[in-house]
């Protein structure tokens, strides 16, 4: 099976302004990422990906009630002004008020946590190029990658020296720690009904 390392280029024109991108997104049926003047198609999600998303989203929503932090699904567009990326993470957690992009009132900046559910077509991009761009977010404390093909979660966290550290979870008996929110999510719950 052919693996796409990055999202495929969309539309015919080579370079777009942010304004052109945002206008195209308003009319688009499917979502697209924007980076340095280029617009990229985003891949669709498998049934297992969607099940993991639902499990995570419901679990996070329940644990975060009344905390001042809120999980948002992949319809929440995020902009990173420092590097121009506009993207739609699988789950974004924002603590406090939503700060919007100077470019667009429907686009948030300053997330606290980003969670991506890996698929074969986006695995390398989410781990490499996209994580490099996400590291420009000043408010980002944790970046969590949840594998949809096996029981495997990689949680990257900023340590006290402001360096990213990795903690991996590979057993259904593990609990995913999200220290910046002071919560635990069991992998049994995250992978429930996925046949993994």
GIQUI-V723726 format. One record per pair of residues at least 6 apart in sequence whose C-alpha atoms are under 8 Angstrom apart, sorted by sequence separation. I is the first residue (numbers start at 1). J is the second residue. D is the distance in whole Angstrom. If there is no record, write none. Layout:
# GIQUI-V723726
I | J | D
I | J | D
This chain:
# GIQUI-V723726
25 | 31 | 7
33 | 39 | 6
34 | 40 | 6
64 | 70 | 7
79 | 85 | 6
80 | 86 | 7
100 | 106 | 7
101 | 107 | 6
125 | 131 | 8
134 | 140 | 8
146 | 152 | 6
147 | 153 | 6
157 | 163 | 8
158 | 164 | 5
159 | 165 | 7
169 | 175 | 8
177 | 183 | 6
178 | 184 | 6
25 | 32 | 7
32 | 39 | 6
33 | 40 | 5
78 | 85 | 8
79 | 86 | 4
100 | 107 | 5
101 | 108 | 6
146 | 153 | 5
157 | 164 | 5
158 | 165 | 6
169 | 176 | 7
177 | 184 | 5
32 | 40 | 5
33 | 41 | 7
78 | 86 | 6
79 | 87 | 7
100 | 108 | 4
101 | 109 | 6
118 | 126 | 7
145 | 153 | 6
146 | 154 | 7
156 | 164 | 6
157 | 165 | 5
176 | 184 | 5
177 | 185 | 7
32 | 41 | 5
33 | 42 | 7
61 | 70 | 7
77 | 86 | 7
78 | 87 | 5
99 | 108 | 6
100 | 109 | 6
144 | 153 | 7
145 | 154 | 5
156 | 165 | 5
157 | 166 | 7
175 | 184 | 6
176 | 185 | 5
31 | 41 | 7
32 | 42 | 5
61 | 71 | 6
77 | 87 | 6
78 | 88 | 6
98 | 108 | 6
99 | 109 | 6
116 | 126 | 7
144 | 154 | 6
145 | 155 | 6
156 | 166 | 5
175 | 185 | 5
176 | 186 | 6
30 | 41 | 8
31 | 42 | 6
60 | 71 | 7
77 | 88 | 5
78 | 89 | 8
98 | 109 | 8
99 | 110 | 7
144 | 155 | 4
155 | 166 | 6
156 | 167 | 6
175 | 186 | 4
176 | 187 | 7
30 | 42 | 8
76 | 88 | 6
77 | 89 | 8
98 | 110 | 8
131 | 143 | 8
143 | 155 | 6
144 | 156 | 6
154 | 166 | 7
155 | 167 | 5
174 | 186 | 6
175 | 187 | 6
21 | 34 | 7
75 | 88 | 6
76 | 89 | 8
142 | 155 | 7
143 | 156 | 5
154 | 167 | 6
155 | 168 | 6
173 | 186 | 7
174 | 187 | 6
57 | 71 | 7
74 | 88 | 5
142 | 156 | 6
143 | 157 | 7
154 | 168 | 5
172 | 186 | 7
173 | 187 | 7
174 | 188 | 8
57 | 72 | 8
74 | 89 | 5
142 | 157 | 4
153 | 168 | 6
154 | 169 | 7
172 | 187 | 5
173 | 188 | 7
18 | 34 | 8
57 | 73 | 8
73 | 89 | 7
74 | 90 | 5
76 | 92 | 7
94 | 110 | 7
95 | 111 | 7
141 | 157 | 6
142 | 158 | 7
152 | 168 | 7
153 | 169 | 5
171 | 187 | 7
172 | 188 | 5
73 | 90 | 6
74 | 91 | 6
94 | 111 | 5
95 | 112 | 6
141 | 158 | 6
152 | 169 | 6
153 | 170 | 7
21 | 39 | 7
73 | 91 | 5
74 | 92 | 8
93 | 111 | 6
94 | 112 | 5
127 | 145 | 8
151 | 169 | 8
152 | 170 | 5
18 | 37 | 7
72 | 91 | 6
73 | 92 | 7
92 | 111 | 7
93 | 112 | 6
94 | 113 | 7
126 | 145 | 8
151 | 170 | 6
152 | 171 | 7
172 | 191 | 8
17 | 37 | 6
71 | 91 | 6
72 | 92 | 5
81 | 101 | 8
92 | 112 | 8
93 | 113 | 5
151 | 171 | 7
16 | 37 | 5
71 | 92 | 6
72 | 93 | 6
92 | 113 | 6
93 | 114 | 6
151 | 172 | 7
10 | 32 | 8
15 | 37 | 5
16 | 38 | 6
71 | 93 | 4
72 | 94 | 8
79 | 101 | 6
92 | 114 | 5
14 | 37 | 8
15 | 38 | 5
16 | 39 | 8
70 | 93 | 5
71 | 94 | 7
91 | 114 | 6
92 | 115 | 6
14 | 38 | 6
69 | 93 | 7
70 | 94 | 6
90 | 114 | 8
91 | 115 | 5
69 | 94 | 6
70 | 95 | 6
89 | 114 | 7
90 | 115 | 6
91 | 116 | 7
69 | 95 | 4
89 | 115 | 7
90 | 116 | 5
111 | 137 | 8
114 | 140 | 8
68 | 95 | 6
69 | 96 | 6
89 | 116 | 6
90 | 117 | 6
110 | 137 | 7
112 | 139 | 6
113 | 140 | 6
116 | 143 | 8
118 | 145 | 6
11 | 39 | 7
68 | 96 | 6
79 | 107 | 6
81 | 109 | 8
110 | 138 | 7
111 | 139 | 6
112 | 140 | 5
113 | 141 | 6
114 | 142 | 7
115 | 143 | 6
116 | 144 | 6
117 | 145 | 6
118 | 146 | 6
119 | 147 | 7
9 | 38 | 7
10 | 39 | 5
77 | 106 | 7
78 | 107 | 6
79 | 108 | 6
80 | 109 | 6
110 | 139 | 5
111 | 140 | 6
112 | 141 | 6
113 | 142 | 5
114 | 143 | 5
115 | 144 | 5
116 | 145 | 5
117 | 146 | 5
118 | 147 | 5
119 | 148 | 6
9 | 39 | 6
10 | 40 | 5
77 | 107 | 5
78 | 108 | 5
79 | 109 | 5
110 | 140 | 7
112 | 142 | 7
113 | 143 | 6
114 | 144 | 6
115 | 145 | 6
116 | 146 | 6
117 | 147 | 6
118 | 148 | 6
119 | 149 | 7
9 | 40 | 4
10 | 41 | 5
76 | 107 | 7
77 | 108 | 6
78 | 109 | 6
113 | 144 | 8
115 | 146 | 7
117 | 148 | 6
8 | 40 | 5
9 | 41 | 6
76 | 108 | 7
7 | 40 | 5
8 | 41 | 5
7 | 41 | 6
8 | 42 | 7
57 | 91 | 7
7 | 42 | 6
7 | 43 | 7
142 | 178 | 8
53 | 90 | 7
53 | 91 | 8
142 | 180 | 8
141 | 180 | 7
151 | 191 | 7
151 | 196 | 7
150 | 196 | 6
36 | 83 | 8
149 | 196 | 8
35 | 83 | 8
36 | 84 | 6
85 | 133 | 7
35 | 84 | 6
36 | 85 | 7
34 | 84 | 8
35 | 85 | 5
83 | 133 | 7
34 | 85 | 6
35 | 86 | 7
33 | 85 | 7
34 | 86 | 5
33 | 86 | 6
34 | 87 | 7
80 | 133 | 8
83 | 136 | 7
33 | 87 | 5
80 | 134 | 8
82 | 136 | 6
32 | 87 | 7
33 | 88 | 7
82 | 137 | 8
80 | 136 | 7
31 | 88 | 8
80 | 137 | 6
53 | 117 | 7
52 | 117 | 8
49 | 117 | 7
49 | 118 | 8
49 | 119 | 7
45 | 119 | 8
43 | 121 | 8
43 | 122 | 8
22 | 104 | 8
19 | 103 | 8
18 | 103 | 8
52 | 148 | 7
49 | 148 | 6
48 | 148 | 6
6 | 121 | 8
7 | 122 | 7
4 | 120 | 8
5 | 121 | 6
6 | 122 | 6
3 | 120 | 6
4 | 121 | 5
5 | 122 | 6
3 | 121 | 5
4 | 122 | 7
5 | 123 | 8
6 | 124 | 8
5 | 124 | 6
6 | 125 | 5
5 | 125 | 6
63 | 183 | 7
60 | 185 | 8
59 | 185 | 7
59 | 189 | 8
59 | 190 | 8
56 | 189 | 8
55 | 189 | 7
56 | 190 | 6
55 | 190 | 5
55 | 191 | 7
55 | 192 | 7
52 | 190 | 6
52 | 191 | 6
51 | 191 | 8
52 | 192 | 8
51 | 193 | 7
52 | 194 | 7
51 | 194 | 7
48 | 194 | 6
